[in-house]
Amino acid sequence: MKVFTRSQSGFSLVEIMITLALGLLITGAIIQVLVSNSLTERLNRSLASTQESGRFIITRLRNEFLMAGLYDVLDPALNTDQDIVLESAFVTNHPVILPGDFAVFNDVGSAQGAEGANDKVAIALQAQTDCRGYKLGYTADEEFFVVNEYFVDGKVLKCRGFDGRVLRGQKVAVEHDGHSPTIILDEVESFQVQYGYTNNLITGDNSGRPVSYVTADQLPAILADNGQVVAIRIAVLLKGDAEVSLNSVPSFKLLNETAISPSDKRLFKLFETTITLRNAKNLMRSRKI
């Protein structure tokens, strides 16, 4: 009687080790792709956030600064409780407010930050609301003398608005007496401002073109010498909101300031623009040498 035996076969140890090694390589490659995709997604999100924030803040500041020095005594919506002729002269000659321009809140005004610190800028205009959207006691359809001040608190760009007549001591604040600021934009690493001024005696004409750009601390002497601010140049350095870690962050030079290198190894982007104050420029064009 013959007995048949069935031979059994399987993977050898070498084959198993090779399979495991290939599996580890494939798994590692998949993980690397996933990590790379995650980093790319966060980088794209950070870049998109800075681009969106940059476009927003440049557009908003441009739209608001363009109105600096605006005052129309013939506007039927203008509140006439005060002498609008004298008020018009003040606003048109002070499109950019400096500390000390008002008896009340004499710290309100444009200021140069010390040693690269953030700057502050304040403008005067006729408007329906202040930069926070407040009517400050005026009726819905009325326009009034507004002073808007923009500054950075920590890493947040804020603005606060004032009734110019309250600042001049002509009336008592009846709404939002605390002048609490409102947030415009987060993740602001640096905010710098320069002012383009003209002087008809220097230009030799009534073109109103800027002859130079200076900082806020230089403006008092320029204005005392019959100069006038006709443009505002701003630079804003923004940080992306996504958690992206970079090996190195480049240096950024904002206007006249020394180049800075942020300590946080995140994505940063610089935005700059120059805004012509058309109301102030037209005023200088109408003056004779």
Secondary structure as UniProt FT lines:
FT   HELIX           13..65
FT   TURN            66..69
FT   TURN            73..74
FT   TURN            76..77
FT   HELIX           84..93
FT   TURN            99..100
FT   TURN            106..107
FT   HELIX           114..116
FT   STRAND          120..127
FT   TURN            131..132
FT   TURN            136..137
FT   TURN            140..141
FT   STRAND          143..153
FT   TURN            154..155
FT   STRAND          156..163
FT   HELIX           164..167
FT   TURN            168..169
FT   TURN            177..178
FT   STRAND          182..185
FT   STRAND          188..198
FT   HELIX           200..203
FT   STRAND          212..214
FT   HELIX           216..218
FT   HELIX           219..224
FT   TURN            225..226
FT   STRAND          228..239
FT   TURN            255..256
FT   STRAND          268..276
FT   HELIX           278..286
//
